[in-house]
Amino acid sequence: MMVVKIGGSLVHGGFLEGILDDIAGRDGVVIVHGGGAVVTEIAEKLGVRQQFVTSPTGIRSRYTDKETAGIFAMVMAGRIGTDIVASLRARGVDAFGLSGVDGGLLVAERKKRLVIIDDRGRRRAIDGGYTGRILEVRASVLRALLDAGFTPVVSPLAISPEGEVLNVDADRAAAYVAAALRADRLLLLTNVAGLLDPEGRLVRELTLEDARERMKGVGPGMDKKLLAATEALDGGVGEVLIADGRIDKPISGALGGDRTVVRRGS
């Protein structure tokens, strides 16, 4: 079984069709998609300014206030998720779209506060907004769909125990889904070839400890992918691949060796 996370940069950049071509005909696949760039585009058209914050560990993320949370849900589950399902069905794939809210698939607690680094480099605590910390994945929902022959397409929304709809990071949602399913592989498709070293060369293999260490020195975006890789491996996933979703047949390319692979051992 494989979980494939399609990065938002690929959705926004027009690379989705090639990825879906490569998914068609594969069994045992669960798709988790991003779409942050599309959320930002739609929010700005609606006149809702988007804010991004940086954690003390250097990870940059969207600040989700109530209005942004509504736009996030509308775009992720309403537009992107539906488009992916429709495109897969046109390719003969029996795709089934759902968000983490549906069936209580992703249960998360609302973060009460966030500690951020402000523009002056100082640590500051702010209200947590509508961002969630995943507590539970109801894997039985996905297994039921897979057993019935469907390909699940998951939008990265979660539901709190109090019934609040929350934004969760798509890379980390994919990691939690892969761990709950005890997937053989998590494939994170993005807009770069994988993890690159300071000279721009592809790093083909990493151990779990290497990934933890390198997380501190990579740029925004890749830091979350390495974090997701460590969470997936800690949760029992066999291996994590970080690969370029812009190439022809990106899944085949990643499985063939054009990627960064993260494994527990050396």
C-alpha positions in Angstrom: 0.0 0.0 0.0 1.2 3.5 -0.9 0.1 6.9 0.3 0.8 9.7 -2.3 0.8 13.3 -1.3 0.5 15.8 -4.1 2.0 19.1 -3.2 0.1 22.3 -3.6 2.7 23.8 -5.8 2.0 21.0 -8.3 -1.7 21.6 -8.2 -1.2 25.3 -8.7 1.5 24.9 -11.3 -0.4 22.7 -13.7 1.3 19.4 -13.1 -1.7 17.5 -11.7 -2.7 15.8 -15.0 0.7 14.0 -15.4 0.6 12.8 -11.8 -2.9 11.4 -12.2 -2.0 9.7 -15.4 0.7 7.8 -13.5 -1.7 6.9 -10.6 -4.3 5.4 -13.0 -4.0 1.6 -13.0 -2.3 1.4 -9.6 -4.0 -0.5 -6.8 -3.8 0.2 -3.1 -3.1 4.0 -3.4 -4.4 6.7 -1.0 -4.0 10.3 -2.2 -3.6 13.2 0.1 -3.4 16.6 -1.6 -2.2 20.1 -0.7 -3.2 23.4 -2.3 -1.9 26.2 -0.2 -1.0 28.3 -3.2 -4.5 28.0 -4.5 -5.9 29.0 -1.1 -3.8 32.1 -1.1 -4.8 33.0 -4.6 -8.5 32.7 -3.9 -8.3 34.4 -0.5 -6.5 37.4 -2.1 -9.2 37.6 -4.7 -11.8 37.7 -1.9 -9.8 40.4 -0.1 -8.7 38.3 2.8 -5.1 39.0 3.6 -3.1 35.8 4.3 -0.6 35.7 7.2 2.3 33.4 7.6 4.2 32.7 10.8 7.5 31.1 11.7 7.9 28.7 14.6 11.0 28.8 16.9 12.3 25.7 15.0 12.1 27.7 11.7 9.0 26.1 10.2 6.8 28.5 8.3 3.1 28.0 8.1 -0.2 29.8 7.3 -2.0 31.5 10.2 -5.6 30.3 10.0 -8.1 32.7 11.4 -11.8 31.9 11.2 -12.3 33.5 7.8 -9.3 31.8 6.3 -10.5 28.5 7.7 -13.7 28.8 5.7 -11.8 29.6 2.5 -9.4 26.7 3.2 -12.3 24.3 3.5 -14.0 25.6 0.4 -10.8 25.4 -1.8 -9.4 22.1 -0.5 -12.5 20.0 -0.2 -14.7 21.9 -2.6 -12.5 22.7 -5.5 -9.2 20.8 -5.5 -10.5 17.6 -4.1 -13.5 17.5 -6.5 -11.2 18.3 -9.4 -8.9 15.4 -8.6 -11.7 13.0 -8.2 -13.3 14.0 -11.5 -10.0 13.8 -13.3 -9.3 10.3 -11.9 -12.8 9.1 -12.8 -12.2 10.3 -16.4 -9.2 8.0 -16.4 -11.3 5.0 -15.2 -10.2 5.2 -11.6 -13.0 4.7 -9.0 -11.9 7.6 -6.9 -13.7 8.7 -3.7 -13.1 12.1 -2.3 -13.4 13.0 1.3 -11.9 15.4 3.8 -10.6 14.6 7.2 -13.9 15.9 8.6 -15.9 13.1 6.8 -16.5 10.1 9.0 -14.2 11.6 11.6 -11.2 10.5 9.4 -8.8 13.1 11.0 -9.5 14.1 14.5 -7.4 17.0 15.7 -7.2 19.4 18.7 -7.3 23.1 18.1 -4.0 24.7 19.0 -4.8 27.1 21.8 -1.7 29.2 21.1 1.2 29.4 18.8 4.7 30.4 19.7 6.2 32.3 16.8 9.3 34.4 16.0 8.2 37.9 15.1 9.8 40.3 12.7 12.3 41.4 15.3 13.4 37.9 16.0 11.6 37.7 19.3 9.6 34.7 20.6 5.9 35.7 21.0 2.8 33.7 21.8 -0.4 34.3 19.7 -3.8 32.8 19.6 -3.7 29.4 17.8 -6.5 30.2 15.4 -8.0 27.3 13.5 -5.0 25.1 13.1 -5.1 21.6 14.3 -2.7 19.0 15.9 -3.7 15.6 14.6 -4.7 13.2 17.4 -6.2 10.3 15.6 -6.7 8.8 12.1 -9.7 6.6 11.7 -8.0 4.2 9.4 -11.1 1.9 9.2 -12.7 4.5 6.9 -9.9 4.3 4.4 -9.6 0.6 4.6 -13.3 0.2 3.9 -12.9 2.3 0.8 -9.8 0.5 -0.3 -11.5 -2.9 0.3 -14.5 -1.8 -1.8 -12.1 -1.0 -4.7 -12.0 2.8 -4.3 -9.0 5.1 -4.5 -9.5 7.6 -1.6 -8.6 11.3 -2.2 -8.2 13.0 1.1 -8.4 16.8 1.6 -6.3 18.0 4.6 -9.0 19.2 6.9 -9.6 17.8 10.4 -12.5 17.8 12.9 -12.0 18.7 16.6 -13.8 16.8 19.4 -15.9 19.9 19.7 -16.9 19.9 16.0 -14.6 22.6 14.8 -13.2 22.3 11.2 -9.4 22.8 11.4 -6.6 23.3 8.9 -3.9 20.7 9.2 -0.6 20.6 7.2 -1.0 18.3 4.2 2.5 16.7 4.4 1.9 15.8 8.1 -1.6 14.6 7.4 -0.2 12.3 4.7 2.4 11.0 7.2 -0.3 10.3 9.9 -2.5 8.6 7.3 0.4 6.4 6.1 1.3 5.5 9.7 -2.3 4.6 10.6 -2.6 2.4 7.5 0.9 0.9 8.1 1.7 1.7 4.5 4.7 0.3 2.8 5.6 3.6 1.4 4.8 7.3 1.6 5.6 9.3 -1.5 5.8 13.1 -1.2 5.6 14.7 -4.6 6.9 18.3 -4.8 8.4 20.8 -7.2 12.0 19.9 -6.6 13.9 16.7 -7.3 14.1 15.8 -3.6 16.4 17.0 -0.9 19.3 18.9 -2.4 22.7 19.4 -0.7 24.3 22.9 -0.5 25.9 22.4 -4.0 22.5 21.6 -5.5 23.0 17.8 -5.8 20.3 15.3 -5.1 20.7 13.5 -1.8 19.4 10.0 -2.7 19.4 8.3 0.7 18.9 9.4 4.3 18.5 7.6 7.6 15.8 8.7 10.0 18.5 10.4 12.2 19.9 12.1 9.1 16.5 13.5 8.3 16.0 14.8 11.9 19.4 16.5 11.7 19.0 18.0 8.3 15.6 19.4 9.1 17.2 22.3 11.0 19.1 23.5 7.9 16.8 23.2 5.0 14.5 25.9 3.7 10.7 26.4 4.0 8.7 23.5 2.6 11.4 20.9 2.7 11.6 21.2 6.5 8.0 20.0 6.7 8.6 17.2 4.4 11.5 15.9 6.5 9.4 16.3 9.6 6.6 14.4 7.9 9.1 11.7 6.9 10.3 11.3 10.5 6.7 11.1 11.8 5.7 8.5 9.2 8.7 6.3 9.9 8.2 6.6 13.6 4.6 5.5 13.0 5.7 2.3 11.2 5.8 3.3 7.5 8.3 1.3 5.5 10.0 4.2 3.7 9.4 7.7 2.6 10.2 9.1 -0.8 10.5 12.8 -1.7 10.4 13.3 -5.4 9.8 15.6 -8.3 6.1 15.7 -9.4 6.8 17.8 -12.5 8.5 15.1 -14.5 6.9 12.7 -16.9 5.6 9.6 -14.9 6.7 11.0 -11.5 5.6 8.0 -9.5 7.4 5.6 -11.8 10.4 7.8 -11.6 10.4 7.9 -7.9 10.0 4.2 -7.6 12.8 3.8 -10.1 15.3 5.8 -8.0 14.9 9.4 -9.0 14.2 10.7 -5.5 15.4 11.1 -1.9 14.5 8.0 0.2 14.3 8.1 4.0 14.5 4.8 5.9 15.1 3.9 9.5 18.4 2.1 9.0 21.5 3.0 7.1 
